[in-house]
Amino acid sequence: MTSGHELLQKLASKSEYENFRQETWQGSFADYLDLVRENPGIARSAWQRMYDMIIQEGTYELEGNREKLTRYRFFDDPHNDGQDAIFGLTRPLIELVNVFKSAALKYGAERRVLLLHGPVGSSKSTIARLLKRGLQRYSRTDAGALYSFGWKEDDGSITWDPMNGDPLLLIPMNHREALCAELNAGIDSSKYEIEITGDICPLSRFYFQERLREFDGDWTKVVESVVIRRIVLSEQDRIGIGTFQPKDEKNQDSTELTGDINYRKIAEYGSESDPRAFNFDGEFNVANRGMIEFIEVLKLDVAFLYDLLGASQEHKIKPKKFAQTDIDTVIIGHTNEPEFRKLQSNEFMEALRDRTIKIDIPYVTKLSEEIRIYEKDYNQRRVRGKHIAPHTLETAAMWAVLTRLEEPKHHGLSVLQKMKLYNGKTLPGFTYENVKQLRKEAKSEGMHGISPRFVQDKISNALVVNPHSTCLNPFMVLNELEEGLKHHSLISNEEVREYYRHLISMVKEEYTDLVKNEVQRAIAADEEALTRLCGNYIDNVKAYTQKEKVKNKFTGQDEEPDERLMRSIEERIDIPESRMDDFRREIMNYIGALSLDGRSFNYKTNERLQKALEMKLFEDQKDTIKLTSMVSNVVDTETQEKIDIVKSRLIRNYGYDDESATDVLQYVASIFARGDAKSESK
């Protein structure tokens, strides 16, 4: 057995020691200038660093999208195994990155508050968390390195700049232009030019003035007395990452944003206005060089808004007893619809509205992306001991998406069909332009409806309340969703509640069609029988189109083509009599074209024909299997053997386990049993 010491040695690596040395680098101001000359990127603004961080992860184009939307890999959370991946929302994320780009190029967006606006559970907080965690990770890399400074004390200790300012801010105003010209000489035109804007914080300004007197006004000796260090942004260590959440209005205090007086040090330094007796630890102070997140920003007390407006427009904050202090930070807030409506109607908030860039973060309206949200948390790796039956997460996602869609204005198009169009399915009579028009007409689509959190809660509950089942199936989840609607706190309108129940019924019908089709295909999955049926059909179609007769292989006599057989297959895919000649000619032309290319015909190469053959074979075989006998307790041995074959196909081809395959067969059998009963009663 490995000892504890050996285990520690095994876990440790030389690269970790090297990384630590790099991240804790210290040097002189002259060393820092050499670093800036070698890599100008270390002097970037917070907005520039944010944009570069996202771009560095790369992009890719979404397949199957005629608009060629660019997807930023950063939002797939590749460094964390996709735990916080943002599914869908490609357009809002493009809009967000475009704001970062504008701010990085100093086109004006850097003087605005970014407001993520959307319903509860639409990934606003997740986006902010991704950005914060990304900055922390990026600052540890060579590409994202940044530096700050500190002051050497007589006792050998170092007083670090409390706001982690850029060392270049130590350069006096009258020398900045010349230094920037020197540093920017030879910089690639694609890179950001170095600019020195703003001033050091009050504490560092105090030290600077004190040392300037000590060195008889020689500022070069002042900067030689500072120590430069590399900093790593960290929310936990409160370096470059700030988070502010409004509390009860009576307890809100603006010093939480801009810092407060340290009353214990007043006795030592004798004045409230001495910067050494002030804690520069407000969220804005902490967030300098990085970003600050305002949770539910529109719940801020009005007194806070002045700090927020100054920080965004002027890049300055006003600590108590001190002059305005420069900051360099990305300000991101998020809010929901009710709070945003208050902002629009409040005339006192006009200044904030004018300095805000709003980005709508809606719910996902594409079914395949919503399914991915649930698959991330409910999969065979995380849900142990229970099989998740096929279509379970799909039906839950289907219902969630349907609640977010607006009823289509297009005559004859249902909301279910609209969902399918959004998901990339083609429907007769609808083009890509029609889908674009549908999205344009539904301007607030995705800004209302059921959140993924509610669905996740009900899936979790369904897993818990069915302890004796080894399988989670769609009906368990749909029943939990329907039951949960009774107590959903965000649904105040009974009419909306009833509409959501109606959508659950719609999803159940869609699920029924899905599993009926799967069972049909499983029963008709006899390759030899399908090949024989196809050969028989093609022989008859060939004779029909060439006005010939077909030789009966049993009697050896020539007979007319079997019209009944051909129509029984064609009717399965809705080929009317008026179109049957065209369809048969299409099949023969298709076979002829394959022959010219030296290829032989196989029914699997024609999707419509394959479907028709499978449905025909199912109709022929379902009575021999006696599927309806599954609803009774008595099944003979021969039938059981055939049912077991179908079950094995469901397990092998569609992802069922034994329990879920049995359940779905019994469910489909009960449907056929009801259908047979209805037929007998007529």
C-alpha positions as CSV (number, residue, x, y, z in Angstrom):
1,M,0.0,0.0,0.0
2,T,1.3,3.5,-0.9
3,S,2.3,5.6,2.2
4,G,1.0,9.1,2.7
5,H,4.4,10.6,2.0
6,E,4.7,8.6,-1.3
7,L,1.2,9.7,-2.2
8,L,2.0,13.3,-1.7
9,Q,5.2,13.0,-3.8
10,K,3.2,11.3,-6.5
11,L,0.6,14.1,-6.6
12,A,3.2,16.9,-6.6
13,S,4.7,18.0,-9.9
14,K,7.7,20.2,-10.9
15,S,5.4,22.2,-13.2
16,E,3.4,23.4,-10.2
17,Y,6.5,24.7,-8.5
18,E,7.5,26.5,-11.8
19,N,4.0,28.0,-12.1
20,F,4.2,29.2,-8.5
21,R,7.5,30.9,-9.2
22,Q,6.1,32.6,-12.3
23,E,2.9,33.7,-10.5
24,T,4.8,35.2,-7.6
25,W,7.5,37.0,-9.7
26,Q,8.9,40.2,-8.2
27,G,11.2,42.7,-9.8
28,S,12.1,46.4,-10.2
29,F,10.3,49.1,-12.2
30,A,13.0,48.9,-14.9
31,D,12.4,45.2,-15.1
32,Y,8.7,45.9,-15.6
33,L,9.4,48.3,-18.5
34,D,11.4,45.6,-20.2
35,L,8.5,43.2,-19.8
36,V,6.1,45.8,-21.3
37,R,8.4,46.4,-24.2
38,E,8.6,42.6,-24.8
39,N,4.9,42.0,-24.3
40,P,2.7,45.2,-24.5
41,G,-0.4,43.1,-23.7
42,I,0.4,43.2,-20.0
43,A,-0.6,46.9,-20.0
44,R,-4.0,46.3,-21.5
45,S,-7.2,47.7,-20.0
46,A,-9.7,45.4,-18.2
47,W,-12.0,45.5,-21.3
48,Q,-9.2,44.5,-23.6
49,R,-8.1,41.7,-21.4
50,M,-11.7,40.4,-21.2
51,Y,-12.1,40.4,-25.0
52,D,-8.8,38.7,-25.6
53,M,-9.6,36.1,-23.0
54,I,-12.7,35.0,-25.0
55,I,-11.1,35.2,-28.4
56,Q,-8.1,33.2,-27.3
57,E,-10.3,30.1,-26.8
58,G,-11.2,30.2,-30.5
59,T,-14.5,30.1,-32.5
60,Y,-16.3,27.7,-34.8
61,E,-19.3,28.0,-37.1
62,L,-22.5,26.3,-36.3
63,E,-23.2,23.5,-38.8
64,G,-26.5,23.5,-40.7
65,N,-27.1,27.2,-40.2
66,R,-27.4,29.3,-43.3
67,E,-26.5,32.5,-41.4
68,K,-23.1,31.0,-40.4
69,L,-23.3,32.1,-36.8
70,T,-20.0,32.2,-35.0
71,R,-19.9,30.3,-31.7
72,Y,-17.3,31.3,-29.1
73,R,-15.7,28.2,-27.6
74,F,-15.2,30.0,-24.3
75,F,-18.9,29.7,-23.5
76,D,-18.7,25.9,-23.9
77,D,-16.6,26.0,-20.7
78,P,-13.9,23.7,-22.2
79,H,-11.6,24.0,-19.1
80,N,-14.3,22.7,-16.7
81,D,-15.6,19.7,-18.7
82,G,-18.6,21.8,-19.8
83,Q,-20.1,22.2,-16.3
84,D,-21.1,25.8,-16.9
85,A,-21.5,25.5,-20.7
86,I,-24.1,27.8,-22.2
87,F,-26.3,25.8,-24.6
88,G,-28.0,27.7,-27.4
89,L,-28.1,31.5,-26.9
90,T,-25.6,32.0,-29.7
91,R,-27.0,35.3,-30.9
92,P,-27.0,36.9,-27.4
93,L,-23.5,35.7,-26.9
94,I,-22.4,37.2,-30.2
95,E,-24.0,40.5,-29.1
96,L,-22.2,40.3,-25.8
97,V,-18.7,39.7,-27.4
98,N,-19.3,42.5,-29.8
99,V,-19.8,44.9,-26.9
100,F,-16.5,43.6,-25.4
101,K,-14.8,44.2,-28.8
102,S,-16.2,47.7,-29.1
103,A,-15.0,48.5,-25.5
104,A,-11.6,47.0,-26.2
105,L,-11.2,49.2,-29.2
106,K,-12.4,52.2,-27.1
107,Y,-15.4,53.0,-29.3
108,G,-17.5,54.0,-26.3
109,A,-18.8,50.7,-24.9
110,E,-16.1,50.9,-22.2
111,R,-18.1,53.7,-20.6
112,R,-21.2,51.7,-20.2
113,V,-22.8,49.2,-17.7
114,L,-23.5,45.9,-19.3
115,L,-26.9,44.7,-18.3
116,L,-27.9,41.0,-18.8
117,H,-31.7,41.0,-18.9
118,G,-33.9,37.9,-19.0
119,P,-36.2,35.6,-17.1
120,V,-35.2,33.7,-14.0
121,G,-32.9,30.7,-14.8
122,S,-31.9,31.9,-18.3
123,S,-28.1,31.6,-17.6
124,K,-27.4,35.3,-16.7
125,S,-25.5,34.3,-13.5
126,T,-23.8,31.5,-15.4
127,I,-22.4,33.8,-18.0
128,A,-21.1,36.2,-15.3
129,R,-19.6,33.2,-13.4
130,L,-17.9,32.0,-16.6
131,L,-16.4,35.4,-17.2
132,K,-15.1,35.7,-13.6
133,R,-13.6,32.2,-13.6
134,G,-12.2,32.8,-17.1
135,L,-10.4,36.0,-15.9
136,Q,-8.9,34.1,-13.0
137,R,-7.6,31.3,-15.2
138,Y,-6.4,33.8,-18.0
139,S,-4.4,35.8,-15.5
140,R,-2.3,32.7,-14.7
141,T,-1.2,32.3,-18.3
142,D,1.6,34.1,-20.1
143,A,-1.0,35.7,-22.4
144,G,-3.0,37.1,-19.6
145,A,-0.3,38.2,-17.2
146,L,-0.7,41.5,-15.3
147,Y,1.4,43.3,-12.7
148,S,1.0,45.7,-9.8
149,F,3.4,47.4,-7.3
150,G,4.2,48.0,-3.7
151,W,6.2,50.3,-1.5
152,K,9.3,49.2,0.5
153,E,9.1,50.1,4.1
154,D,12.1,50.8,6.4
155,D,11.6,47.5,8.2
156,G,11.9,45.6,5.0
157,S,8.2,44.9,4.6
158,I,6.2,45.9,1.5
159,T,2.9,47.8,1.5
160,W,1.2,46.7,-1.7
161,D,-1.0,49.0,-3.7
162,P,-4.5,48.2,-2.3
163,M,-6.2,48.5,-5.7
164,N,-3.5,46.6,-7.6
165,G,-2.9,49.5,-10.0
166,D,-0.8,49.3,-13.1
167,P,2.8,50.3,-12.4
168,L,2.7,52.6,-15.4
169,L,0.4,54.9,-13.5
170,L,3.5,55.9,-11.4
171,I,4.8,57.8,-14.5
172,P,4.1,61.5,-14.0
173,M,1.6,63.1,-16.4
174,N,4.2,65.2,-18.3
175,H,6.3,62.2,-19.1
176,R,3.6,59.7,-20.2
177,E,3.3,60.8,-23.8
178,A,7.1,60.4,-24.4
179,L,7.2,57.0,-22.7
180,C,4.2,55.7,-24.6
181,A,5.7,56.8,-27.9
182,E,8.9,54.9,-26.9
183,L,7.0,51.7,-25.9
184,N,4.7,51.8,-28.9
185,A,7.5,52.1,-31.4
186,G,7.4,49.0,-33.6
187,I,4.2,47.6,-32.1
188,D,2.2,45.5,-34.6
189,S,-0.8,47.5,-35.9
190,S,-3.1,44.6,-34.9
191,K,-2.1,45.1,-31.2
192,Y,-3.5,47.6,-28.8
193,E,-1.3,50.7,-28.4
194,I,-0.2,51.4,-24.8
195,E,-2.0,54.3,-23.2
196,I,-1.5,55.5,-19.6
197,T,-4.8,57.0,-18.3
198,G,-5.8,57.8,-14.7
199,D,-3.9,58.1,-11.5
200,I,-2.8,55.8,-8.7
201,C,-5.0,55.3,-5.6
202,P,-4.9,57.8,-2.7
203,L,-2.7,55.6,-0.6
204,S,-0.1,55.1,-3.3
205,R,-0.3,58.8,-4.1
206,F,0.5,59.6,-0.4
207,Y,3.6,57.3,-0.6
208,F,4.6,58.8,-3.9
209,Q,4.5,62.4,-2.6
210,E,6.3,61.4,0.6
211,R,9.1,59.7,-1.4
212,L,9.3,62.6,-3.9
213,R,10.1,64.9,-1.0
214,E,12.7,62.4,0.3
215,F,14.4,62.3,-3.1
216,D,14.3,66.1,-3.7
217,G,11.7,65.8,-6.6
218,D,13.5,63.0,-8.5
219,W,10.6,60.8,-9.5
220,T,12.9,58.3,-11.2
221,K,14.3,57.4,-7.8
222,V,10.8,57.1,-6.4
223,V,9.9,54.5,-9.0
224,E,13.2,52.7,-8.4
225,S,12.1,52.3,-4.7
226,V,8.9,50.4,-5.6
227,V,8.6,46.6,-6.0
228,I,6.8,45.2,-9.0
229,R,4.9,41.9,-8.6
230,R,2.8,39.7,-10.8
231,I,-0.8,39.4,-9.6
232,V,-3.3,36.6,-10.2
233,L,-7.0,37.6,-10.3
234,S,-9.0,35.8,-7.7
235,E,-12.6,36.2,-6.4
236,Q,-11.8,34.4,-3.2
237,D,-8.7,36.5,-2.5
238,R,-10.6,39.6,-3.6
239,I,-8.1,40.5,-6.3
240,G,-9.5,42.0,-9.5
241,I,-12.9,40.2,-9.1
242,G,-15.8,41.9,-7.2
243,T,-19.3,40.8,-6.6
244,F,-22.1,42.9,-5.1
245,Q,-25.5,41.8,-4.1
246,P,-28.0,44.4,-2.8
247,K,-29.3,43.7,0.7
248,D,-32.3,45.1,2.6
249,E,-32.7,48.8,1.8
250,K,-32.2,49.8,5.4
251,N,-28.8,48.0,5.6
252,Q,-27.4,49.2,2.3
253,D,-24.2,51.3,2.7
254,S,-22.3,52.8,-0.2
255,T,-19.0,52.1,1.6
256,E,-19.5,48.5,0.6
257,L,-18.6,49.7,-2.9
258,T,-15.9,52.3,-2.3
259,G,-14.3,51.4,1.0
260,D,-14.5,52.8,4.6
261,I,-12.5,54.5,7.3
262,N,-10.5,52.2,9.6
263,Y,-11.3,53.9,12.9
264,R,-8.7,51.8,14.8
265,K,-5.9,53.5,12.8
266,I,-7.1,57.1,13.2
267,A,-5.5,57.2,16.6
268,E,-2.2,56.1,15.0
269,Y,-2.3,58.5,12.1
270,G,-4.4,61.3,13.6
271,S,-6.8,62.1,10.8
272,E,-9.8,60.5,9.0
273,S,-8.4,61.8,5.7
274,D,-5.0,60.1,6.0
275,P,-5.2,57.3,3.4
276,R,-3.3,55.0,5.7
277,A,-6.3,55.0,8.0
278,F,-8.7,54.0,5.2
279,N,-9.6,50.5,4.0
280,F,-9.7,50.5,0.2
281,D,-11.6,47.2,0.2
282,G,-15.0,48.1,-1.3
283,E,-16.2,46.0,-4.3
284,F,-15.1,48.7,-6.8
285,N,-11.6,48.9,-5.2
286,V,-11.3,45.1,-5.2
287,A,-12.5,44.8,-8.8
288,N,-9.9,47.2,-10.3
289,R,-8.1,45.6,-13.3
290,G,-10.8,42.9,-13.7
291,M,-14.6,42.9,-13.4
292,I,-17.4,43.5,-11.0
293,E,-20.7,41.6,-11.0
294,F,-23.8,43.3,-9.7
295,I,-26.4,40.7,-8.8
296,E,-29.9,42.1,-9.3
297,V,-28.4,45.4,-10.1
298,L,-31.7,47.3,-10.4
299,K,-32.5,46.6,-6.8
300,L,-29.7,49.0,-5.8
301,D,-30.6,51.9,-3.6
302,V,-30.6,55.2,-5.4
303,A,-27.5,56.3,-3.4
304,F,-25.5,53.6,-5.0
305,L,-26.4,54.7,-8.5
306,Y,-24.2,57.7,-8.3
307,D,-21.2,55.5,-7.6
308,L,-22.3,53.2,-10.5
309,L,-22.7,56.0,-13.0
310,G,-19.4,57.5,-12.1
311,A,-17.6,54.2,-12.3
312,S,-19.1,53.5,-15.8
313,Q,-18.9,56.8,-17.5
314,E,-15.9,58.5,-15.9
315,H,-14.1,55.3,-14.6
316,K,-13.9,57.0,-11.2
317,I,-15.2,56.3,-7.7
318,K,-15.5,58.6,-4.7
319,P,-14.2,57.0,-1.5
320,K,-15.2,58.9,1.7
321,K,-12.9,61.8,2.6
322,F,-10.9,61.4,-0.6
323,A,-10.8,62.8,-4.1
324,Q,-12.2,60.9,-7.0
325,T,-10.2,57.7,-7.6
326,D,-9.6,56.1,-11.0
327,I,-10.7,52.5,-11.6
328,D,-10.3,50.2,-14.6
329,T,-13.0,47.5,-14.4
330,V,-15.7,45.8,-16.5
331,I,-19.1,46.4,-14.9
332,I,-21.7,43.6,-15.5
333,G,-25.1,43.6,-13.9
334,H,-28.1,41.3,-14.4
335,T,-31.8,41.6,-13.7
336,N,-35.1,40.1,-14.6
337,E,-38.1,41.5,-16.4
338,P,-40.2,43.0,-13.5
339,E,-37.1,44.9,-12.2
340,F,-36.3,46.1,-15.7
341,R,-39.9,47.4,-16.2
342,K,-39.4,49.4,-13.0
343,L,-36.3,50.9,-14.5
344,Q,-38.1,52.0,-17.7
345,S,-40.9,53.6,-15.7
346,N,-38.7,55.4,-13.1
347,E,-37.7,58.9,-14.3
348,F,-35.0,59.0,-11.6
349,M,-33.3,56.2,-13.4
350,E,-33.0,58.0,-16.7
351,A,-29.2,58.5,-16.3
352,L,-28.7,54.8,-15.7
353,R,-30.8,53.9,-18.7
354,D,-28.6,56.2,-20.8
355,R,-25.4,54.5,-19.6
356,T,-26.6,50.9,-20.0
357,I,-26.2,48.4,-22.8
358,K,-29.0,45.8,-22.4
359,I,-28.5,42.3,-23.7
360,D,-31.4,40.0,-23.7
361,I,-30.6,36.5,-22.4
362,P,-33.8,34.5,-23.2
363,Y,-34.6,30.9,-22.5
364,V,-33.5,28.4,-25.1
365,T,-36.1,27.9,-27.9
366,K,-34.3,25.1,-29.8
367,L,-35.3,21.6,-28.6
368,S,-31.9,20.0,-29.2
369,E,-30.2,22.6,-27.0
370,E,-32.7,22.3,-24.2
371,I,-32.2,18.5,-24.2
372,R,-28.4,19.1,-23.7
373,I,-29.1,21.2,-20.6
374,Y,-30.7,18.2,-18.9
375,E,-28.3,15.6,-20.3
376,K,-25.5,17.5,-18.6
377,D,-27.0,16.7,-15.1
378,Y,-29.0,13.5,-15.8
379,N,-26.9,10.9,-17.5
380,Q,-25.7,7.4,-16.8
381,R,-22.5,8.7,-15.1
382,R,-24.3,10.9,-12.6
383,V,-27.5,9.0,-12.1
384,R,-26.3,5.6,-10.9
385,G,-28.6,2.6,-10.4
386,K,-31.3,4.0,-12.6
387,H,-31.7,3.8,-16.4
388,I,-33.0,6.9,-18.1
389,A,-35.4,5.6,-20.7
390,P,-35.2,7.0,-24.3
391,H,-37.2,10.3,-24.8
392,T,-37.5,11.0,-21.0
393,L,-35.4,14.1,-21.1
394,E,-36.6,14.9,-24.6
395,T,-40.3,15.1,-23.5
396,A,-39.4,17.3,-20.5
397,A,-37.4,19.6,-22.8
398,M,-40.2,19.6,-25.4
399,W,-42.7,20.8,-22.8
400,A,-40.3,23.5,-21.5
401,V,-39.7,24.9,-25.0
402,L,-43.4,24.8,-25.9
403,T,-44.2,27.0,-22.9
404,R,-41.7,29.6,-24.2
405,L,-43.1,29.8,-27.7
406,E,-45.8,32.2,-28.9
407,E,-48.7,30.8,-30.9
408,P,-47.8,31.2,-34.6
409,K,-49.8,33.6,-36.6
410,H,-49.4,31.4,-39.7
411,H,-52.7,29.7,-40.5
412,G,-52.5,26.0,-40.1
413,L,-49.2,25.9,-38.2
414,S,-49.4,24.5,-34.6
415,V,-47.0,25.5,-31.8
416,L,-45.7,21.9,-31.9
417,Q,-44.8,22.2,-35.6
418,K,-43.3,25.6,-34.9
419,M,-41.0,24.0,-32.3
420,K,-39.9,21.4,-34.9
421,L,-39.2,24.1,-37.5
422,Y,-37.0,25.9,-34.9
423,N,-35.2,22.6,-34.3
424,G,-34.2,22.3,-37.9
425,K,-36.9,19.9,-39.1
426,T,-38.3,20.5,-42.6
427,L,-42.1,20.6,-43.0
428,P,-43.9,20.7,-46.4
429,G,-44.6,24.3,-47.5
430,F,-42.1,25.9,-45.1
431,T,-38.7,27.3,-46.1
432,Y,-35.9,28.8,-44.1
433,E,-37.2,32.2,-44.9
434,N,-40.6,31.2,-43.3
435,V,-38.7,30.2,-40.1
436,K,-36.9,33.6,-40.0
437,Q,-40.2,35.4,-40.4
438,L,-41.7,33.3,-37.5
439,R,-38.8,34.4,-35.2
440,K,-39.2,38.0,-36.3
441,E,-43.0,38.0,-35.5
442,A,-42.4,36.6,-32.0
443,K,-40.3,39.4,-30.5
444,S,-40.5,38.4,-26.9
445,E,-40.2,34.6,-27.5
446,G,-38.0,33.0,-24.8
447,M,-38.5,35.8,-22.3
448,H,-41.4,34.0,-20.6
449,G,-42.3,30.4,-19.9
450,I,-40.9,27.6,-17.7
451,S,-37.3,27.8,-16.6
452,P,-34.9,24.9,-16.8
453,R,-34.6,24.9,-13.0
454,F,-38.2,24.0,-12.6
455,V,-37.8,21.0,-15.0
456,Q,-34.6,19.9,-13.3
457,D,-36.3,20.0,-9.9
458,K,-39.1,17.8,-11.2
459,I,-36.7,15.3,-12.9
460,S,-34.9,15.1,-9.6
461,N,-38.1,14.5,-7.8
462,A,-39.2,11.8,-10.2
463,L,-35.9,10.0,-9.6
464,V,-36.6,10.1,-5.8
465,V,-40.3,9.3,-5.6
466,N,-40.0,6.1,-7.7
467,P,-37.5,4.1,-5.5
468,H,-38.7,0.7,-6.6
469,S,-38.2,1.4,-10.3
470,T,-34.9,0.8,-11.9
471,C,-35.8,3.0,-14.8
472,L,-37.0,6.7,-15.2
473,N,-39.5,7.0,-18.0
474,P,-41.2,10.0,-19.6
475,F,-44.6,9.5,-17.9
476,M,-42.9,9.7,-14.4
477,V,-41.4,13.1,-15.3
478,L,-44.5,14.4,-17.1
479,N,-46.6,13.5,-14.1
480,E,-44.2,15.3,-11.8
481,L,-44.3,18.4,-14.1
482,E,-48.1,18.4,-14.1
483,E,-48.3,18.0,-10.3
484,G,-45.7,20.8,-9.9
485,L,-47.8,23.2,-11.8
486,K,-50.3,23.3,-9.0
487,H,-47.8,25.0,-6.7
488,H,-45.6,26.9,-9.2
489,S,-45.0,30.2,-7.4
490,L,-44.3,32.2,-10.7
491,I,-47.6,31.2,-12.3
492,S,-50.3,33.6,-10.9
493,N,-52.7,33.3,-13.8
494,E,-54.9,30.2,-13.8
495,E,-55.4,30.5,-17.6
496,V,-51.6,30.2,-18.1
497,R,-51.5,27.2,-15.8
498,E,-54.3,25.5,-17.8
499,Y,-52.5,26.2,-21.0
500,Y,-49.3,24.6,-19.7
501,R,-51.3,21.5,-18.7
502,H,-52.7,21.4,-22.3
503,L,-49.1,21.4,-23.6
504,I,-48.3,18.4,-21.4
505,S,-51.1,16.5,-23.1
506,M,-49.7,17.6,-26.4
507,V,-46.3,16.3,-25.5
508,K,-47.8,12.9,-24.4
509,E,-49.4,12.6,-27.8
510,E,-46.1,13.3,-29.5
511,Y,-44.3,10.8,-27.3
512,T,-47.0,8.2,-28.2
513,D,-46.3,8.7,-31.9
514,L,-42.6,8.4,-31.3
515,V,-42.7,5.1,-29.4
516,K,-45.3,3.6,-31.7
517,N,-42.9,4.3,-34.6
518,E,-40.0,2.7,-32.7
519,V,-42.0,-0.4,-31.8
520,Q,-43.2,-0.7,-35.4
521,R,-39.6,-0.4,-36.7
522,A,-38.4,-2.9,-34.1
523,I,-41.1,-5.5,-35.1
524,A,-40.3,-4.8,-38.8
525,A,-36.6,-5.0,-38.4
526,D,-36.3,-8.4,-40.0
527,E,-33.7,-7.7,-42.7
528,E,-34.5,-10.7,-44.8
529,A,-38.3,-10.1,-44.7
530,L,-37.8,-6.4,-45.7
531,T,-35.5,-7.4,-48.5
532,R,-38.0,-10.0,-49.8
533,L,-40.9,-7.5,-49.6
534,C,-38.8,-4.8,-51.3
535,G,-37.8,-7.2,-54.1
536,N,-41.5,-8.2,-54.6
537,Y,-42.5,-4.5,-54.8
538,I,-39.7,-3.6,-57.2
539,D,-40.6,-6.5,-59.5
540,N,-44.2,-5.4,-59.6
541,V,-43.3,-1.7,-60.1
542,K,-40.9,-2.6,-63.0
543,A,-43.6,-4.7,-64.7
544,Y,-46.2,-2.0,-64.2
545,T,-44.1,0.9,-65.6
546,Q,-42.9,-1.3,-68.6
547,K,-46.5,-2.6,-69.1
548,E,-45.3,-6.2,-68.6
549,K,-46.5,-9.2,-66.6
550,V,-44.9,-10.7,-63.5
551,K,-44.1,-14.4,-63.3
552,N,-45.6,-16.1,-60.3
553,K,-42.7,-18.0,-58.7
554,F,-45.1,-20.7,-57.3
555,T,-47.3,-21.4,-60.4
556,G,-44.8,-20.3,-63.0
557,Q,-47.6,-18.4,-64.8
558,D,-47.5,-14.8,-65.9
559,E,-49.8,-12.5,-64.0
560,E,-50.7,-8.8,-63.9
561,P,-48.7,-6.7,-61.5
562,D,-50.1,-6.9,-57.9
563,E,-51.8,-3.6,-57.6
564,R,-53.0,-4.4,-54.1
565,L,-49.5,-5.1,-52.9
566,M,-48.1,-1.9,-54.4
567,R,-50.8,0.4,-53.1
568,S,-50.6,-1.2,-49.6
569,I,-47.0,0.0,-49.5
570,E,-47.5,3.4,-51.1
571,E,-50.4,4.3,-48.9
572,R,-48.1,4.0,-45.9
573,I,-46.3,7.2,-47.0
574,D,-49.4,9.0,-48.2
575,I,-48.9,8.5,-52.0
576,P,-52.4,9.2,-53.5
577,E,-53.6,7.4,-56.5
578,S,-53.2,10.5,-58.6
579,R,-49.4,10.4,-57.8
580,M,-48.7,6.7,-57.8
581,D,-47.6,6.6,-61.5
582,D,-45.1,9.4,-60.9
583,F,-43.8,7.8,-57.7
584,R,-43.3,4.4,-59.4
585,R,-41.4,6.1,-62.3
586,E,-39.2,8.0,-59.8
587,I,-38.3,4.6,-58.1
588,M,-37.4,3.0,-61.5
589,N,-35.4,6.1,-62.6
590,Y,-33.6,6.1,-59.3
591,I,-32.7,2.4,-59.8
592,G,-31.6,3.1,-63.4
593,A,-29.3,5.9,-62.3
594,L,-27.7,3.7,-59.7
595,S,-27.1,1.0,-62.3
596,L,-25.4,3.4,-64.6
597,D,-23.0,4.3,-61.7
598,G,-22.3,0.6,-61.2
599,R,-24.2,0.4,-57.9
600,S,-27.0,-1.9,-56.9
601,F,-30.3,-0.8,-55.4
602,N,-30.9,-1.2,-51.6
603,Y,-34.1,-0.1,-49.9
604,K,-32.0,1.6,-47.2
605,T,-30.8,4.2,-49.7
606,N,-34.3,5.5,-50.1
607,E,-35.7,6.8,-46.8
608,R,-39.3,7.1,-47.9
609,L,-39.4,3.7,-49.4
610,Q,-37.7,2.1,-46.3
611,K,-40.4,3.7,-44.0
612,A,-43.2,2.4,-46.2
613,L,-41.8,-1.1,-46.3
614,E,-41.3,-1.1,-42.5
615,M,-44.8,0.0,-41.9
616,K,-46.2,-2.5,-44.3
617,L,-44.2,-5.3,-42.7
618,F,-45.3,-4.2,-39.2
619,E,-49.0,-4.4,-40.2
620,D,-48.4,-7.9,-41.6
621,Q,-46.5,-9.1,-38.6
622,K,-48.2,-7.5,-35.6
623,D,-51.0,-10.0,-35.6
624,T,-48.6,-13.0,-35.8
625,I,-46.7,-11.5,-32.8
626,K,-50.0,-10.9,-31.0
627,L,-48.7,-7.7,-29.4
628,T,-52.1,-7.0,-27.8
629,S,-51.7,-10.2,-25.8
630,M,-49.1,-8.3,-23.7
631,V,-51.9,-6.4,-21.9
632,S,-53.1,-9.8,-20.5
633,N,-51.3,-12.0,-18.1
634,V,-51.3,-15.0,-20.5
635,V,-48.7,-15.1,-23.3
636,D,-47.9,-18.4,-25.0
637,T,-44.3,-19.5,-25.5
638,E,-44.1,-18.8,-29.2
639,T,-45.5,-15.3,-28.8
640,Q,-43.1,-14.6,-25.9
641,E,-40.1,-15.6,-28.0
642,K,-41.2,-13.2,-30.7
643,I,-41.7,-10.4,-28.1
644,D,-38.3,-11.1,-26.7
645,I,-36.8,-10.6,-30.1
646,V,-38.5,-7.2,-30.4
647,K,-37.4,-6.2,-26.9
648,S,-33.8,-7.1,-27.8
649,R,-34.0,-4.9,-30.9
650,L,-35.4,-2.0,-28.8
651,I,-32.5,-2.4,-26.4
652,R,-29.9,-2.7,-29.1
653,N,-31.1,-0.1,-31.5
654,Y,-32.9,2.5,-29.4
655,G,-31.2,2.6,-26.0
656,Y,-33.8,0.9,-23.8
657,D,-33.0,-1.4,-20.9
658,D,-35.1,-4.5,-20.1
659,E,-37.6,-2.7,-17.9
660,S,-38.1,0.3,-20.1
661,A,-38.4,-1.9,-23.2
662,T,-41.1,-4.0,-21.5
663,D,-42.9,-0.8,-20.4
664,V,-42.9,0.7,-23.8
665,L,-44.1,-2.5,-25.5
666,Q,-47.0,-2.8,-23.0
667,Y,-47.8,0.9,-23.5
668,V,-47.9,0.5,-27.3
669,A,-49.8,-2.8,-27.0
670,S,-52.5,-1.1,-24.9
671,I,-52.9,1.5,-27.7
672,F,-53.4,-1.2,-30.3
673,A,-55.7,-3.1,-27.9
674,R,-57.9,0.1,-27.6
675,G,-57.8,0.5,-31.3
676,D,-59.0,-3.1,-31.9
677,A,-61.7,-2.6,-29.3
678,K,-63.0,0.5,-31.1
679,S,-63.0,-1.3,-34.4
680,E,-65.0,-4.2,-33.0
681,S,-67.6,-1.8,-31.5
682,K,-68.3,-0.1,-34.8
